[in-house]
Amino acid sequence: MAISACFFTSSLPTSNPKLNLHRPSITSSPLHLRLSLPSISPLSLRHLHQHSPLLPLFIPSATGGDDTGGFNNNPPSGGGGGNNDDNHSNGGDSDNAGDKNRNEAMVVLLEAQRSLESLPKDLAAAIQAGRIPGAVVSRFLELEKSGFLRWLLQFGGFKERLLADDLFLAKIGIECGVGIFTKTAAEYDRRRENFFKELEIVFADVVMAIIADFMLVYLPAPTVSLRLPLAGTAGPIAKFFFNCPDNAFQVALSGTSYSLVQRLGAIARNGAKLFAVGTTSSMVGTAVTNALINARKAVDKSSAGEVENVPILSTSVAYGVYMAVSSNLRYQVLAGVVEQRILEPLLHQHKFLLSAICFAVRTGNTYLGSLLWVDYARLIGIQKAQEEHKELA
């Protein structure tokens, strides 16, 4: 095993010609030594690291390395890509954070008797670049113990979110599980005696909710970015949004920083995605609703004048705008502030209690969203109460 060690020399006597070493600029750059040891165990390696603070460990992968023993001299970028301007302006701090992340990750791998080659390529590249701290590597090794999670980690989007939050799947289950019941209850609360008269509209809202609930958890969730840097030919807009975090309020990893503009960019990017999701899901829901209305009219001729078809285009666009604004902001704050910054630090050692509180908070947020949607839909005129229909008739 090759270990690259960097010793900072203080002052060497030059009066003795035998000690007259050829070192052109020893005060401006450290002296690099490359040592080859026949064998070393993980425990002894960690012991050496703990008792030698001036000896940071850098262990290159078997795929090769440069003359510095596998250093990656590119400034690290984490989270959603990092703030490149900040990294360049604080180059020393970024390099130190990247070195620390790399050391921690390699020590975790040594303790687990794993090599970089046994990890997914994107994760291994992030470790070598110094973008992944040891805690993230430990979480990956824990998640891998489950067969289902090991299969799920093959998909980049799930991997990035599970590494940032080990309760990510539980939150999806909470959101989709309670979504149907809370949205139906909210519809009944707003419509009351008109609930069954407006059942087709209620059905459309619930169908839209089922399709959208998953994306509402998935898109604004904090992530550990494992994406490779964009090609140099990418445009400035693509580069800007690439460097934005997935959640505007998420905690940045060590060695990573996000500017205010990048965090605002995260809201804009997720808003655009949720607009597309909301518009598409609404088109599906209203199309199904109109089909049911027409089938009901064909069977019951007396209801032909009572129930009108739901306008597809206006309803779909309105729902897309609602998700891009209301849903986007609520779920950004819920995932990045309430859960990651408040609940997780307080209850990280009590997973069951943390899950229970997340269940309560997300249930309330889902119910609130349903109430806001009914009021918004009536405000802009795409849905009218049954009494209004009768007055117009």
Secondary structure, 3 states (H helix, E strand, C coil): CEEEEEECCCCCCCCCHHHCCCCCCCCCCCEEEEEECCCCCHHHHHHHHHCCCCCCCCCCCCCCCCCCCCCCCCCCCCCCCCCHHHHHHCHHHHHHHHHHHHHHHHHHHHHCCCCHHHCCHHHHHHHHCCCCCHHHHHHHHHHCCCHHHHHHCCCHHHHHHHHHCCCHHHHHHHHHHHHHHHHHHHHHHHHHHHCCCCHHHHHHHHHHHHHHHHHHHHCCCCCCCCCCCCCCCCCHHHHHHHCCCCCCCCCCCCCCCCCHHHHHHHHHHHHHHHHHHHHHHHHHHHHHHHHHHHHHHHHCHHHCCCCCCCCHHHHHHHHHHHHHHHHHHHHHHHHHHHHHHHHHHHHCCCHHHHHHHHHHHHHHHHHHHHHHHHHHHHHCCCCCCHHHHHHHC
